[in-house]
Amino acid sequence: MEFLPSDYFTYRDNELYCEEVPFREILEQYGTPAYVYSERYFVDRYKKFDAAFAEIPHRIFYAVKSNFNLSVIKLFAELGAGADVNSMGEYLRARKAGLAPKDVLLTGVGKTDEEIRRGIEDDLAMIKVESYEELRAVNEIARELGKVAPVAVRVNPDVDPKTHPYITTGLKEGKFGVSPEEARRMYADDSLEAVKFVGIDTHIGSQISSVEPYVETVEKMAATFRELRDAGVPLEHLDLGGGYGVRYENEDVFPVEALAERIVPILKPLECEVYFEPGRYLTANGGALGVKVLYVKKAGAKTVAVTDGAMTELFRPALYGAYHHVQPITQTPERDFLDTDVVGPVCETADFIGRGRRLREVRRGDYLAVCSAGSYGMTMSSNYNGRRRAPEIIVSGAEVRVARSREEYDSLLWDEAERLG
Ligand code: PLP
């Protein structure tokens, strides 16, 4: 039996299915490359996360950056989630998907004045600040608007999440957040008359596979939370961010219940609302990218399969050397295993999907599924090499719907074409 990172993509008679639908049927109808998502996966993961923290007052703000398709945001919103947005673009997506401003958090290490202004005007649930200078800017903009901005300071607890350095965000040398000492100074600043401190926030990184860094973070954040409350800051929430790891290859990731078991006893006595911002946990293994093999050739001892899926659709392998499992859409037990590099057609050596994979011989025209592509797949995609962005298809039971169609060349060209004169 071949390994699949999610139970929502399974083989039946050698054909890969997404829920009740043969993957091949979807690719034949909508072409490749194409993102295919399992709606049931998203729903079940959300419910699982929510249930794990049932014992404490909490809110889930879905990290829209992981998968910002409007239908995906809407699905989580209908389940009760708010949204954690990192830019005006993500905010507008959250709104379009039906979320009210009071259910949106504005995050980001470099928010523009325009983004802050819009956040305050619209009465977002909270604006996170990541530096003293930003706090002053928020105060200034709120004052100009004659409003009071609800703010939480992002504190950097200096915890090593033991993940990829590019997705480590809680170390003291990093660009994110401020030290607990700086945060104390910020919360104590009573010259900021247009700011209301409603909470305290952190996010230590992404794809964190053990509970220990979270336990250390929660202990440190709980201590700071108490100290601030004792000093008279009326904090209402503690925001722990996201980062909950998932299985891409054969990592031993913790079940969310194991995390809850360790941190709920620390959080409960704080008697505050706890905010979570999961992204990858909710979406990664609910999606796969379907690609088609264009050509196969030999390169030394290796086989190279050139597919029509590239770093433009799935940037994570090129950016982080990330692993994504590659599976045939149709299993071929009669073929031999070969060491295969699965690559894309873009003119970059970094354009690969998986290197040195033990795959049964692939042939021109075969379809492959690139697994665990529901997070940071489509949202990181680009038009490099003049390529069109892929469609996103959502499967729900036996139903298939297009949540975004393949980009049209005309829509990529019209603006520049009109300016040619
Ligand atoms: N919250 C913040 C502030 C983030 O920066 C991120 C990701 O970078 C997330 C939440 C979501 O992280 P993940 O998708 O790993 O859960």
Residues whose N, C-alpha, C, O or C-beta is under 5 A from the ligand:
A	BS01	PLP	A63 S66 T107 H203 G205 S206 Q207 G241 G242 G243 Y244 E277 P278 G279 R280 Y281
